[in-house]
């Protein structure tokens, strides 16, 4: 038996609820982390998700951002709402739960464009806060996973045309170094661990026929603590979901952990 854990940037949960529900029914993950809800807390579609068999916790925000964690057949036990380190940060980008003894941190890291500029500075500060908190999680010595849309392509193999992205906030040296520093704490990038040399994408822009050309980016990641990484048995991208009518520009990504 294996436990399937997934992440999906839904790009507006209410506007694309039919896509989300269809994918949940077909893929049936035990845990799903969602990003870019783009809805305030009171409009989160928890009843529709309950009907589909999922308990949920969420951290919403009107029109922007927003993260949620779903658990099949149970209620996630919320352990944190918001990333520590800046009490003045009101953006809904981090939520955390314990599910079956695993700490699940759901992340929607800032985009950071245009770079340089205030948005890029905020992204780098957010990364520093994440690194600080991630180190604390590892010190707990509890199975942990940081999951979601990190808005960074770690290496050239994670982007279809690296030369076109050098100055973008998702690919600048500063953010790639921040991601590498985070991983070096003792986290395992699940997709790269299983597929070290394969071009795998999780996001395709809506324009210039990007999806049909497979002109994509890998920006949705699973970072696993050592004990979880030891039990990693499979990973993949549900690429067909990106081709559905009114789809998100991201595809769901998943891993399987030995139960």
Secondary structure by P-SEA (a helix, b strand, c coil): cbbbbbcccccccccaaaaaaaaaaaacccbbbbccccccccccaaaaaaaaccccccccccccbbbbcccccccccccccccccccccccccbbbbbcccbbbbbbbcccccccccaaaaaaaaaaaaaaaaaaaaaaaccccccccccccccccccccccccccccccccaaaaaaaaaaaaccccaaaaaacccccccccccccccccccccccccbbbbbcaaaaaacccccccccccccccccccccccccccc
